[in-house]
Amino acid sequence: MTQAFRISIDAGIAELVIDKPPVNALDSVEWFALAGHLDALGANPEVRVIVIRAEGRGFCAGVDIKELDAHPERIVAVNGGNYATFKAVHRSPVPVIVAVHGFVLGGGIGITGAADIVVASDCATFALPEVDRGAMGGGAHLQRLFPVQKVRYLFFTGDKIGAREAERYGFIERVVPRAGLRDAALEIARKIAAKSPAMIRIAKEALNGIEDGNLEDKYRWEQGFTLQAYTSPDSAETRRAFVEKRDATF
């Protein structure tokens, strides 16, 4: 198992913990590995519900910008890993609960937006700074969390929104102190794990089927624009500026 994650299964609850200091930013190989772990958990008959959480300063900072600055050709692999991970969460045969804290950025938004239930620490902040990183993607998943105009504001500005303000949009089940985040997620997970696993799996498939539109198709559409963005000199400048810790110039 890649060192970026650790997994345990107890009483029908699978717990996947992202743990890659300093900011839980995953590279192209790790995104595919994460998708593989999630697919395997969903296929495991002993698993009735999955909890995804993280250690460290924040939940997930998304992709490894330093990798893409050094190897821009890996954008195709990163796109593929992101797509596979978000699909593995959304299309998992069992419910997926995410417990987020600190920063929830980029790919962290993708995981959260693909999930069934969201629990947040009161220190959590949500942002999708793709424009500032010379990329696209994640709007489809952000739109499962916020209404259309708020999504566009957050996408165009790159601004972050805190858990308490985000809570009023209705996607967060509970906002709790950081110390109680894992317990809050596990409490919900135990309620689900106590149900008939056959009925819960049927319910998950049924609920996915009545959603408005196809989340994976929407995200794939966005990814085409990520590739388009990467052909622009401005995209390279945003990554170089991020690595060099300076403002980008256009």
MOBELWO-V716612 format. One record per pair of residues at least 6 apart in sequence whose C-alpha atoms are under 7 Angstrom apart, sorted by the first residue. I is the first residue (numbers start at 1). J is the second residue. D is the distance in whole Angstrom. If there is no record, write none. Layout:
# MOBELWO-V716612
I:J:D  I:J:D
This chain:
# MOBELWO-V716612
4:18:6  4:19:5  4:20:5  5:16:7  5:17:6  5:18:5  5:19:6  6:16:6  6:17:5  6:18:7  7:15:6  7:16:5  7:17:6  8:14:6  8:15:5  8:16:7  9:15:6  12:46:6  12:47:5  12:48:5  12:49:7  12:193:6  13:47:6  13:48:6  13:49:5  13:50:6  13:189:7  13:193:7  14:47:6  14:49:6  14:50:5  14:51:6  15:50:6  15:51:5  15:52:6  16:51:6  16:52:5  16:53:6  17:52:6  17:53:5  17:54:5  17:55:7  18:24:7  18:53:6  18:54:4  18:55:6  19:54:6  19:55:5  19:56:7  21:56:7  23:57:6  23:58:6  23:60:6  23:61:6  24:59:7  24:60:5  24:61:6  25:60:6  25:61:5  25:62:5  25:63:5  25:64:5  26:62:6  26:63:5  26:64:5  27:63:6  27:64:5  27:67:7  28:77:6  28:78:5  28:81:6  31:81:5  31:82:6  31:85:7  32:81:4  32:84:7  32:85:7  34:85:6  35:84:6  35:85:4  35:88:6  38:88:6  38:89:7  39:88:6  39:92:7  41:47:6  42:92:5  42:93:6  42:94:6  48:94:6  48:193:5  48:197:6  49:94:5  49:95:5  49:96:6  49:189:6  49:192:7  49:193:6  50:95:6  50:96:5  50:97:6  51:96:6  51:97:5  51:98:6  52:97:6  52:98:5  52:99:6  53:59:7  53:98:6  53:99:5  53:100:6  57:102:6  58:101:5  58:102:4  58:103:5  58:104:7  59:100:5  59:101:5  59:102:6  59:103:6  59:104:6  59:108:7  60:103:7  60:104:5  60:105:6  60:107:7  60:108:5  61:103:7  61:104:6  61:105:5  61:106:6  61:107:7  61:108:6  62:105:6  62:106:5  62:107:4  62:108:5  63:107:6  65:239:7  66:243:6  68:74:6  68:75:7  69:239:6  69:240:6  79:223:7  82:107:7  86:110:6  86:111:6  86:114:6  87:216:7  89:96:7  89:111:7  89:114:6  89:115:6  90:114:5  90:115:6  93:201:6  93:204:6  93:205:7  94:200:7  94:201:5  94:204:6  95:116:6  95:204:7  96:115:5  96:116:5  96:117:7  97:115:6  97:116:6  97:117:5  97:118:6  97:185:7  98:112:6  98:115:7  98:117:6  98:118:5  98:119:6  99:118:6  99:119:5  99:120:6  99:181:7  99:182:7  99:185:6  100:119:6  100:120:5  100:121:6  100:124:6  101:120:6  101:121:5  101:123:6  101:124:4  101:178:7  102:123:5  102:124:4  102:125:6  103:124:6  103:125:5  103:126:6  104:124:7  104:125:6  104:126:5  104:127:6  105:126:6  105:127:5  105:128:6  106:128:5  106:129:7  106:130:7  106:138:7  109:138:7  109:141:7  109:142:6  110:138:6  110:141:5  112:118:7  113:141:4  113:142:6  113:144:6  113:145:6  114:141:6  117:173:7  118:171:7  118:172:5  118:173:6  119:172:6  119:173:6  119:174:5  119:175:6  119:185:6  120:163:7  120:172:7  120:174:6  120:175:5  120:176:6  120:181:7  121:175:5  121:176:5  121:177:5  121:178:5  121:181:6  122:163:6  122:164:7  122:175:6  122:176:6  122:177:6  122:178:7  123:163:7  123:178:7  124:162:6  124:163:5  125:160:6  125:161:5  125:162:4  125:163:6  126:160:5  126:161:5  126:162:6  127:154:7  127:158:6  127:159:6  127:160:4  127:161:7  128:154:7  128:155:6  128:158:6  129:155:7  129:158:4  130:136:5  131:156:7  132:238:6  133:235:7  133:238:5  133:239:6  134:229:6  134:230:7  134:234:7  134:235:4  134:236:7  134:238:6  134:239:7  135:226:5  135:229:6  135:230:7  135:235:7  136:222:6  136:223:7  136:225:6  136:226:5  137:219:7  137:222:5  137:223:6  137:226:7  138:219:7  140:215:7  140:218:6  140:219:6  142:151:6  143:151:6  145:171:6  146:169:6  163:175:7  229:235:6  234:250:7  237:248:6  238:248:6  241:247:6  241:248:5
